Every structure is written in structure tokens, then in C-alpha cells.
Amino acid sequence: MSEVTWISVTDAAPQFGMTPGAIMNLISRNKFPVPTYKLGKKRVIDLTVLQAFFEAKKAEGLSRLAKSMNG
């Protein structure tokens, strides 16, 4: 059996501090910041994409911190 490379929106919701329903509402309005796709009846997020999203947010935060410390 192959390795699972996705996470359901339900399981990812706590990482965003949101409920699955709130995320689904944002997805339906094209406002959710991470691409998702349907896998059967589930709405899922690719784990590599999710990791890249949070890495980008981390880099953004570190950049802001560096600017505030230098300026």
C-alpha cells in the first residue's frame, strides 16, 4: 500500500485554528489560502503543499521579526 500524501480538511482544521465547516465555507468562496481537491467524498490538502504554506508563513514571520529588530 502506498503512503498517504494528503490530509483531510477536517484533520487540518486545527492547524488553522478553524472548524472544518469554516474552512469549507472559505473554499466555496475561493478564499482559503491553500489549494484543496476532492478525493472521493473528502476534501483534502496535499501534505507537501500544506508544509510549503506554513514554511512560507514562517519565513514571512522571521523576515518581519528581523526588520523590527534592525529598524
PDB file of N, CA, C and O in Angstrom, chain B, residues numbered from 101:
ATOM      1  N   MET B 101       0.842  -1.191   0.000  1.00  0.00           N
ATOM      2  CA  MET B 101       0.000   0.000   0.000  1.00  0.00           C
ATOM      3  C   MET B 101       0.883   1.248   0.000  1.00  0.00           C
ATOM      4  O   MET B 101       1.910   1.284   0.677  1.00  0.00           O
ATOM      5  N   SER B 102       0.487   2.256  -0.748  1.00  0.00           N
ATOM      6  CA  SER B 102       1.303   3.460  -0.853  1.00  0.00           C
ATOM      7  C   SER B 102       1.066   4.394   0.329  1.00  0.00           C
ATOM      8  O   SER B 102       0.056   4.309   1.028  1.00  0.00           O
ATOM      9  N   GLU B 103       2.011   5.268   0.519  1.00  0.00           N
ATOM     10  CA  GLU B 103       1.967   6.241   1.607  1.00  0.00           C
ATOM     11  C   GLU B 103       0.920   7.321   1.300  1.00  0.00           C
ATOM     12  O   GLU B 103       0.795   7.770   0.161  1.00  0.00           O
ATOM     13  N   VAL B 104       0.183   7.724   2.317  1.00  0.00           N
ATOM     14  CA  VAL B 104      -0.813   8.793   2.159  1.00  0.00           C
ATOM     15  C   VAL B 104      -0.072  10.123   2.052  1.00  0.00           C
ATOM     16  O   VAL B 104       0.768  10.448   2.892  1.00  0.00           O
ATOM     17  N   THR B 105      -0.387  10.874   1.026  1.00  0.00           N
ATOM     18  CA  THR B 105       0.296  12.147   0.783  1.00  0.00           C
ATOM     19  C   THR B 105      -0.634  13.346   0.948  1.00  0.00           C
ATOM     20  O   THR B 105      -0.343  14.437   0.460  1.00  0.00           O
ATOM     21  N   TRP B 106      -1.747  13.139   1.634  1.00  0.00           N
ATOM     22  CA  TRP B 106      -2.722  14.204   1.825  1.00  0.00           C
ATOM     23  C   TRP B 106      -3.279  14.142   3.239  1.00  0.00           C
ATOM     24  O   TRP B 106      -3.117  13.150   3.950  1.00  0.00           O
ATOM     25  N   ILE B 107      -3.938  15.224   3.627  1.00  0.00           N
ATOM     26  CA  ILE B 107      -4.629  15.301   4.906  1.00  0.00           C
ATOM     27  C   ILE B 107      -6.016  15.856   4.622  1.00  0.00           C
ATOM     28  O   ILE B 107      -6.182  16.734   3.775  1.00  0.00           O
ATOM     29  N   SER B 108      -6.998  15.347   5.325  1.00  0.00           N
ATOM     30  CA  SER B 108      -8.359  15.851   5.117  1.00  0.00           C
ATOM     31  C   SER B 108      -8.479  17.251   5.704  1.00  0.00           C
ATOM     32  O   SER B 108      -7.751  17.613   6.628  1.00  0.00           O
ATOM     33  N   VAL B 109      -9.393  18.025   5.165  1.00  0.00           N
ATOM     34  CA  VAL B 109      -9.667  19.360   5.688  1.00  0.00           C
ATOM     35  C   VAL B 109     -10.059  19.248   7.164  1.00  0.00           C
ATOM     36  O   VAL B 109      -9.670  20.091   7.972  1.00  0.00           O
ATOM     37  N   THR B 110     -10.815  18.228   7.512  1.00  0.00           N
ATOM     38  CA  THR B 110     -11.227  18.025   8.909  1.00  0.00           C
ATOM     39  C   THR B 110     -10.010  17.878   9.808  1.00  0.00           C
ATOM     40  O   THR B 110      -9.953  18.481  10.880  1.00  0.00           O
ATOM     41  N   ASP B 111      -9.039  17.082   9.381  1.00  0.00           N
ATOM     42  CA  ASP B 111      -7.847  16.869  10.198  1.00  0.00           C
ATOM     43  C   ASP B 111      -6.905  18.070  10.184  1.00  0.00           C
ATOM     44  O   ASP B 111      -6.158  18.277  11.141  1.00  0.00           O
ATOM     45  N   ALA B 112      -6.929  18.851   9.128  1.00  0.00           N
ATOM     46  CA  ALA B 112      -6.057  20.019   9.035  1.00  0.00           C
ATOM     47  C   ALA B 112      -6.638  21.240   9.741  1.00  0.00           C
ATOM     48  O   ALA B 112      -5.900  22.174  10.055  1.00  0.00           O
ATOM     49  N   ALA B 113      -7.929  21.252   9.993  1.00  0.00           N
ATOM     50  CA  ALA B 113      -8.598  22.421  10.566  1.00  0.00           C
ATOM     51  C   ALA B 113      -7.921  22.966  11.826  1.00  0.00           C
ATOM     52  O   ALA B 113      -7.746  24.180  11.931  1.00  0.00           O
ATOM     53  N   PRO B 114      -7.532  22.116  12.791  1.00  0.00           N
ATOM     54  CA  PRO B 114      -6.889  22.666  13.997  1.00  0.00           C
ATOM     55  C   PRO B 114      -5.592  23.425  13.708  1.00  0.00           C
ATOM     56  O   PRO B 114      -5.248  24.353  14.439  1.00  0.00           O
ATOM     57  N   GLN B 115      -4.877  23.048  12.666  1.00  0.00           N
ATOM     58  CA  GLN B 115      -3.639  23.746  12.314  1.00  0.00           C
ATOM     59  C   GLN B 115      -3.915  25.186  11.890  1.00  0.00           C
ATOM     60  O   GLN B 115      -3.043  26.049  11.983  1.00  0.00           O
ATOM     61  N   PHE B 116      -5.131  25.432  11.426  1.00  0.00           N
ATOM     62  CA  PHE B 116      -5.534  26.773  11.008  1.00  0.00           C
ATOM     63  C   PHE B 116      -6.338  27.492  12.086  1.00  0.00           C
ATOM     64  O   PHE B 116      -6.706  28.654  11.916  1.00  0.00           O
ATOM     65  N   GLY B 117      -6.613  26.800  13.201  1.00  0.00           N
ATOM     66  CA  GLY B 117      -7.418  27.393  14.264  1.00  0.00           C
ATOM     67  C   GLY B 117      -8.849  27.621  13.832  1.00  0.00           C
ATOM     68  O   GLY B 117      -9.501  28.565  14.278  1.00  0.00           O
ATOM     69  N   MET B 118      -9.339  26.749  12.957  1.00  0.00           N
ATOM     70  CA  MET B 118     -10.682  26.899  12.390  1.00  0.00           C
ATOM     71  C   MET B 118     -11.431  25.581  12.487  1.00  0.00           C
ATOM     72  O   MET B 118     -10.841  24.530  12.737  1.00  0.00           O
ATOM     73  N   THR B 119     -12.728  25.654  12.288  1.00  0.00           N
ATOM     74  CA  THR B 119     -13.529  24.443  12.192  1.00  0.00           C
ATOM     75  C   THR B 119     -13.509  23.966  10.741  1.00  0.00           C
ATOM     76  O   THR B 119     -13.277  24.762   9.832  1.00  0.00           O
ATOM     77  N   PRO B 120     -13.747  22.685  10.522  1.00  0.00           N
ATOM     78  CA  PRO B 120     -13.830  22.206   9.144  1.00  0.00           C
ATOM     79  C   PRO B 120     -14.904  22.957   8.339  1.00  0.00           C
ATOM     80  O   PRO B 120     -14.709  23.241   7.157  1.00  0.00           O
ATOM     81  N   GLY B 121     -16.013  23.270   8.970  1.00  0.00           N
ATOM     82  CA  GLY B 121     -17.084  23.999   8.284  1.00  0.00           C
ATOM     83  C   GLY B 121     -16.650  25.382   7.829  1.00  0.00           C
ATOM     84  O   GLY B 121     -16.995  25.824   6.733  1.00  0.00           O
ATOM     85  N   ALA B 122     -15.888  26.063   8.682  1.00  0.00           N
ATOM     86  CA  ALA B 122     -15.395  27.395   8.312  1.00  0.00           C
ATOM     87  C   ALA B 122     -14.445  27.300   7.123  1.00  0.00           C
ATOM     88  O   ALA B 122     -14.481  28.132   6.218  1.00  0.00           O
ATOM     89  N   ILE B 123     -13.595  26.277   7.137  1.00  0.00           N
ATOM     90  CA  ILE B 123     -12.689  26.090   6.006  1.00  0.00           C
ATOM     91  C   ILE B 123     -13.477  25.791   4.737  1.00  0.00           C
ATOM     92  O   ILE B 123     -13.178  26.340   3.676  1.00  0.00           O
ATOM     93  N   MET B 124     -14.480  24.924   4.838  1.00  0.00           N
ATOM     94  CA  MET B 124     -15.288  24.601   3.654  1.00  0.00           C
ATOM     95  C   MET B 124     -15.985  25.845   3.113  1.00  0.00           C
ATOM     96  O   MET B 124     -16.118  26.007   1.900  1.00  0.00           O
ATOM     97  N   ASN B 125     -16.428  26.722   4.008  1.00  0.00           N
ATOM     98  CA  ASN B 125     -17.045  27.982   3.553  1.00  0.00           C
ATOM     99  C   ASN B 125     -16.039  28.835   2.787  1.00  0.00           C
ATOM    100  O   ASN B 125     -16.370  29.403   1.746  1.00  0.00           O
ATOM    101  N   LEU B 126     -14.820  28.925   3.295  1.00  0.00           N
ATOM    102  CA  LEU B 126     -13.792  29.693   2.598  1.00  0.00           C
ATOM    103  C   LEU B 126     -13.450  29.062   1.261  1.00  0.00           C
ATOM    104  O   LEU B 126     -13.255  29.767   0.271  1.00  0.00           O
ATOM    105  N   ILE B 127     -13.375  27.738   1.225  1.00  0.00           N
ATOM    106  CA  ILE B 127     -13.082  27.043  -0.033  1.00  0.00           C
ATOM    107  C   ILE B 127     -14.165  27.342  -1.064  1.00  0.00           C
ATOM    108  O   ILE B 127     -13.863  27.609  -2.228  1.00  0.00           O
ATOM    109  N   SER B 128     -15.422  27.298  -0.638  1.00  0.00           N
ATOM    110  CA  SER B 128     -16.523  27.526  -1.577  1.00  0.00           C
ATOM    111  C   SER B 128     -16.528  28.958  -2.115  1.00  0.00           C
ATOM    112  O   SER B 128     -17.061  29.223  -3.193  1.00  0.00           O
ATOM    113  N   ARG B 129     -15.929  29.882  -1.351  1.00  0.00           N
ATOM    114  CA  ARG B 129     -15.837  31.279  -1.792  1.00  0.00           C
ATOM    115  C   ARG B 129     -14.478  31.594  -2.407  1.00  0.00           C
ATOM    116  O   ARG B 129     -14.173  32.754  -2.685  1.00  0.00           O
ATOM    117  N   ASN B 130     -13.653  30.553  -2.623  1.00  0.00           N
ATOM    118  CA  ASN B 130     -12.305  30.714  -3.176  1.00  0.00           C
ATOM    119  C   ASN B 130     -11.448  31.659  -2.329  1.00  0.00           C
ATOM    120  O   ASN B 130     -10.664  32.443  -2.865  1.00  0.00           O
ATOM    121  N   LYS B 131     -11.605  31.581  -1.002  1.00  0.00           N
ATOM    122  CA  LYS B 131     -10.872  32.450  -0.088  1.00  0.00           C
ATOM    123  C   LYS B 131      -9.881  31.691   0.792  1.00  0.00           C
ATOM    124  O   LYS B 131      -9.134  32.314   1.546  1.00  0.00           O
ATOM    125  N   PHE B 132      -9.858  30.354   0.711  1.00  0.00           N
ATOM    126  CA  PHE B 132      -8.941  29.573   1.533  1.00  0.00           C
ATOM    127  C   PHE B 132      -7.546  29.668   0.916  1.00  0.00           C
ATOM    128  O   PHE B 132      -7.398  29.490  -0.293  1.00  0.00           O
ATOM    129  N   PRO B 133      -6.520  29.945   1.726  1.00  0.00           N
ATOM    130  CA  PRO B 133      -5.196  30.225   1.159  1.00  0.00           C
ATOM    131  C   PRO B 133      -4.422  29.019   0.632  1.00  0.00           C
ATOM    132  O   PRO B 133      -3.372  29.187   0.012  1.00  0.00           O
ATOM    133  N   VAL B 134      -4.921  27.817   0.866  1.00  0.00           N
ATOM    134  CA  VAL B 134      -4.211  26.609   0.443  1.00  0.00           C
ATOM    135  C   VAL B 134      -5.086  25.855  -0.562  1.00  0.00           C
ATOM    136  O   VAL B 134      -6.272  25.645  -0.306  1.00  0.00           O
ATOM    137  N   PRO B 135      -4.522  25.447  -1.692  1.00  0.00           N
ATOM    138  CA  PRO B 135      -5.308  24.675  -2.659  1.00  0.00           C
ATOM    139  C   PRO B 135      -5.771  23.347  -2.059  1.00  0.00           C
ATOM    140  O   PRO B 135      -5.033  22.695  -1.320  1.00  0.00           O
ATOM    141  N   THR B 136      -6.981  22.966  -2.381  1.00  0.00           N
ATOM    142  CA  THR B 136      -7.553  21.695  -1.932  1.00  0.00           C
ATOM    143  C   THR B 136      -8.108  20.966  -3.138  1.00  0.00           C
ATOM    144  O   THR B 136      -8.275  21.545  -4.211  1.00  0.00           O
ATOM    145  N   TYR B 137      -8.393  19.689  -2.946  1.00  0.00           N
ATOM    146  CA  TYR B 137      -9.038  18.933  -4.020  1.00  0.00           C
ATOM    147  C   TYR B 137      -9.907  17.842  -3.433  1.00  0.00           C
ATOM    148  O   TYR B 137      -9.750  17.453  -2.276  1.00  0.00           O
ATOM    149  N   LYS B 138     -10.824  17.355  -4.250  1.00  0.00           N
ATOM    150  CA  LYS B 138     -11.737  16.286  -3.830  1.00  0.00           C
ATOM    151  C   LYS B 138     -11.058  14.945  -4.056  1.00  0.00           C
ATOM    152  O   LYS B 138     -10.447  14.704  -5.097  1.00  0.00           O
ATOM    153  N   LEU B 139     -11.177  14.083  -3.062  1.00  0.00           N
ATOM    154  CA  LEU B 139     -10.692  12.717  -3.158  1.00  0.00           C
ATOM    155  C   LEU B 139     -11.852  11.850  -2.682  1.00  0.00           C
ATOM    156  O   LEU B 139     -12.060  11.666  -1.482  1.00  0.00           O
ATOM    157  N   GLY B 140     -12.597  11.324  -3.641  1.00  0.00           N
ATOM    158  CA  GLY B 140     -13.835  10.640  -3.284  1.00  0.00           C
ATOM    159  C   GLY B 140     -14.799  11.646  -2.697  1.00  0.00           C
ATOM    160  O   GLY B 140     -15.118  12.651  -3.333  1.00  0.00           O
ATOM    161  N   LYS B 141     -15.266  11.386  -1.489  1.00  0.00           N
ATOM    162  CA  LYS B 141     -16.184  12.310  -0.823  1.00  0.00           C
ATOM    163  C   LYS B 141     -15.465  13.298   0.082  1.00  0.00           C
ATOM    164  O   LYS B 141     -16.095  14.184   0.660  1.00  0.00           O
ATOM    165  N   LYS B 142     -14.155  13.151   0.210  1.00  0.00           N
ATOM    166  CA  LYS B 142     -13.386  14.022   1.101  1.00  0.00           C
ATOM    167  C   LYS B 142     -12.787  15.201   0.358  1.00  0.00           C
ATOM    168  O   LYS B 142     -12.450  15.108  -0.822  1.00  0.00           O
ATOM    169  N   ARG B 143     -12.663  16.303   1.063  1.00  0.00           N
ATOM    170  CA  ARG B 143     -11.907  17.459   0.588  1.00  0.00           C
ATOM    171  C   ARG B 143     -10.557  17.372   1.289  1.00  0.00           C
ATOM    172  O   ARG B 143     -10.500  17.303   2.517  1.00  0.00           O
ATOM    173  N   VAL B 144      -9.471  17.374   0.519  1.00  0.00           N
ATOM    174  CA  VAL B 144      -8.146  17.139   1.093  1.00  0.00           C
ATOM    175  C   VAL B 144      -7.146  18.200   0.655  1.00  0.00           C
ATOM    176  O   VAL B 144      -7.376  18.954  -0.290  1.00  0.00           O
ATOM    177  N   ILE B 145      -6.021  18.232   1.382  1.00  0.00           N
ATOM    178  CA  ILE B 145      -4.913  19.126   1.093  1.00  0.00           C
ATOM    179  C   ILE B 145      -3.667  18.261   0.935  1.00  0.00           C
ATOM    180  O   ILE B 145      -3.406  17.389   1.764  1.00  0.00           O
ATOM    181  N   ASP B 146      -2.912  18.494  -0.109  1.00  0.00           N
ATOM    182  CA  ASP B 146      -1.660  17.776  -0.304  1.00  0.00           C
ATOM    183  C   ASP B 146      -0.700  18.166   0.821  1.00  0.00           C
ATOM    184  O   ASP B 146      -0.553  19.351   1.123  1.00  0.00           O
ATOM    185  N   LEU B 147      -0.055  17.197   1.433  1.00  0.00           N
ATOM    186  CA  LEU B 147       0.827  17.468   2.567  1.00  0.00           C
ATOM    187  C   LEU B 147       2.024  18.332   2.185  1.00  0.00           C
ATOM    188  O   LEU B 147       2.464  19.163   2.979  1.00  0.00           O
ATOM    189  N   THR B 148       2.549  18.147   0.990  1.00  0.00           N
ATOM    190  CA  THR B 148       3.679  18.962   0.549  1.00  0.00           C
ATOM    191  C   THR B 148       3.258  20.418   0.397  1.00  0.00           C
ATOM    192  O   THR B 148       4.002  21.327   0.764  1.00  0.00           O
ATOM    193  N   VAL B 149       2.073  20.633  -0.141  1.00  0.00           N
ATOM    194  CA  VAL B 149       1.549  21.995  -0.307  1.00  0.00           C
ATOM    195  C   VAL B 149       1.293  22.620   1.063  1.00  0.00           C
ATOM    196  O   VAL B 149       1.612  23.789   1.279  1.00  0.00           O
ATOM    197  N   LEU B 150       0.724  21.856   1.980  1.00  0.00           N
ATOM    198  CA  LEU B 150       0.449  22.362   3.325  1.00  0.00           C
ATOM    199  C   LEU B 150       1.755  22.751   4.024  1.00  0.00           C
ATOM    200  O   LEU B 150       1.839  23.808   4.649  1.00  0.00           O
ATOM    201  N   GLN B 151       2.759  21.900   3.916  1.00  0.00           N
ATOM    202  CA  GLN B 151       4.051  22.197   4.530  1.00  0.00           C
ATOM    203  C   GLN B 151       4.661  23.453   3.915  1.00  0.00           C
ATOM    204  O   GLN B 151       5.196  24.298   4.633  1.00  0.00           O
ATOM    205  N   ALA B 152       4.585  23.579   2.606  1.00  0.00           N
ATOM    206  CA  ALA B 152       5.132  24.760   1.930  1.00  0.00           C
ATOM    207  C   ALA B 152       4.411  26.027   2.383  1.00  0.00           C
ATOM    208  O   ALA B 152       5.043  27.069   2.554  1.00  0.00           O
ATOM    209  N   PHE B 153       3.103  25.949   2.577  1.00  0.00           N
ATOM    210  CA  PHE B 153       2.325  27.098   3.044  1.00  0.00           C
ATOM    211  C   PHE B 153       2.839  27.564   4.396  1.00  0.00           C
ATOM    212  O   PHE B 153       3.088  28.753   4.590  1.00  0.00           O
ATOM    213  N   PHE B 154       3.001  26.625   5.340  1.00  0.00           N
ATOM    214  CA  PHE B 154       3.441  27.007   6.671  1.00  0.00           C
ATOM    215  C   PHE B 154       4.908  27.423   6.694  1.00  0.00           C
ATOM    216  O   PHE B 154       5.293  28.263   7.506  1.00  0.00           O
ATOM    217  N   GLU B 155       5.733  26.853   5.819  1.00  0.00           N
ATOM    218  CA  GLU B 155       7.124  27.296   5.705  1.00  0.00           C
ATOM    219  C   GLU B 155       7.179  28.736   5.205  1.00  0.00           C
ATOM    220  O   GLU B 155       7.987  29.530   5.688  1.00  0.00           O
ATOM    221  N   ALA B 156       6.327  29.078   4.240  1.00  0.00           N
ATOM    222  CA  ALA B 156       6.279  30.447   3.725  1.00  0.00           C
ATOM    223  C   ALA B 156       5.825  31.413   4.812  1.00  0.00           C
ATOM    224  O   ALA B 156       6.357  32.517   4.920  1.00  0.00           O
ATOM    225  N   LYS B 157       4.848  31.007   5.615  1.00  0.00           N
ATOM    226  CA  LYS B 157       4.374  31.852   6.719  1.00  0.00           C
ATOM    227  C   LYS B 157       5.477  32.036   7.753  1.00  0.00           C
ATOM    228  O   LYS B 157       5.643  33.125   8.304  1.00  0.00           O
ATOM    229  N   LYS B 158       6.232  30.967   8.016  1.00  0.00           N
ATOM    230  CA  LYS B 158       7.343  31.057   8.963  1.00  0.00           C
ATOM    231  C   LYS B 158       8.400  32.027   8.447  1.00  0.00           C
ATOM    232  O   LYS B 158       8.895  32.864   9.201  1.00  0.00           O
ATOM    233  N   ALA B 159       8.746  31.920   7.173  1.00  0.00           N
ATOM    234  CA  ALA B 159       9.737  32.813   6.576  1.00  0.00           C
ATOM    235  C   ALA B 159       9.261  34.262   6.639  1.00  0.00           C
ATOM    236  O   ALA B 159      10.049  35.168   6.911  1.00  0.00           O
ATOM    237  N   GLU B 160       7.971  34.476   6.387  1.00  0.00           N
ATOM    238  CA  GLU B 160       7.398  35.822   6.457  1.00  0.00           C
ATOM    239  C   GLU B 160       7.516  36.372   7.877  1.00  0.00           C
ATOM    240  O   GLU B 160       7.886  37.530   8.071  1.00  0.00           O
ATOM    241  N   GLY B 161       7.205  35.547   8.854  1.00  0.00           N
ATOM    242  CA  GLY B 161       7.302  35.973  10.250  1.00  0.00           C
ATOM    243  C   GLY B 161       8.724  36.281  10.659  1.00  0.00           C
ATOM    244  O   GLY B 161       8.972  37.267  11.353  1.00  0.00           O
ATOM    245  N   LEU B 162       9.665  35.446  10.237  1.00  0.00           N
ATOM    246  CA  LEU B 162      11.069  35.687  10.564  1.00  0.00           C
ATOM    247  C   LEU B 162      11.578  36.962   9.907  1.00  0.00           C
ATOM    248  O   LEU B 162      12.371  37.692  10.501  1.00  0.00           O
ATOM    249  N   SER B 163      11.133  37.232   8.695  1.00  0.00           N
ATOM    250  CA  SER B 163      11.512  38.446   7.995  1.00  0.00           C
ATOM    251  C   SER B 163      10.997  39.685   8.737  1.00  0.00           C
ATOM    252  O   SER B 163      11.725  40.662   8.916  1.00  0.00           O
ATOM    253  N   ARG B 164       9.745  39.628   9.161  1.00  0.00           N
ATOM    254  CA  ARG B 164       9.174  40.754   9.916  1.00  0.00           C
ATOM    255  C   ARG B 164       9.922  40.964  11.227  1.00  0.00           C
ATOM    256  O   ARG B 164      10.183  42.098  11.627  1.00  0.00           O
ATOM    257  N   LEU B 165      10.261  39.873  11.888  1.00  0.00           N
ATOM    258  CA  LEU B 165      10.988  39.961  13.148  1.00  0.00           C
ATOM    259  C   LEU B 165      12.349  40.603  12.934  1.00  0.00           C
ATOM    260  O   LEU B 165      12.757  41.475  13.701  1.00  0.00           O
ATOM    261  N   ALA B 166      13.056  40.172  11.887  1.00  0.00           N
ATOM    262  CA  ALA B 166      14.374  40.731  11.594  1.00  0.00           C
ATOM    263  C   ALA B 166      14.270  42.220  11.305  1.00  0.00           C
ATOM    264  O   ALA B 166      15.099  43.001  11.773  1.00  0.00           O
ATOM    265  N   LYS B 167      13.270  42.619  10.545  1.00  0.00           N
ATOM    266  CA  LYS B 167      13.089  44.045  10.220  1.00  0.00           C
ATOM    267  C   LYS B 167      12.796  44.858  11.481  1.00  0.00           C
ATOM    268  O   LYS B 167      13.307  45.968  11.637  1.00  0.00           O
ATOM    269  N   SER B 168      11.979  44.313  12.375  1.00  0.00           N
ATOM    270  CA  SER B 168      11.643  45.063  13.586  1.00  0.00           C
ATOM    271  C   SER B 168      12.841  45.162  14.534  1.00  0.00           C
ATOM    272  O   SER B 168      12.956  46.124  15.293  1.00  0.00           O
ATOM    273  N   MET B 169      13.717  44.184  14.488  1.00  0.00           N
ATOM    274  CA  MET B 169      14.894  44.208  15.361  1.00  0.00           C
ATOM    275  C   MET B 169      15.978  45.144  14.805  1.00  0.00           C
ATOM    276  O   MET B 169      16.782  45.692  15.559  1.00  0.00           O
ATOM    277  N   ASN B 170      15.987  45.317  13.479  1.00  0.00           N
ATOM    278  CA  ASN B 170      17.002  46.161  12.841  1.00  0.00           C
ATOM    279  C   ASN B 170      16.547  47.596  12.608  1.00  0.00           C
ATOM    280  O   ASN B 170      17.353  48.462  12.267  1.00  0.00           O
ATOM    281  N   GLY B 171      15.281  47.837  12.790  1.00  0.00           N
ATOM    282  CA  GLY B 171      14.791  49.160  12.442  1.00  0.00           C
ATOM    283  C   GLY B 171      14.166  49.794  13.558  1.00  0.00           C
ATOM    284  O   GLY B 171      13.693  50.925  13.441  1.00  0.00           O
TER     285      GLY B 171
END
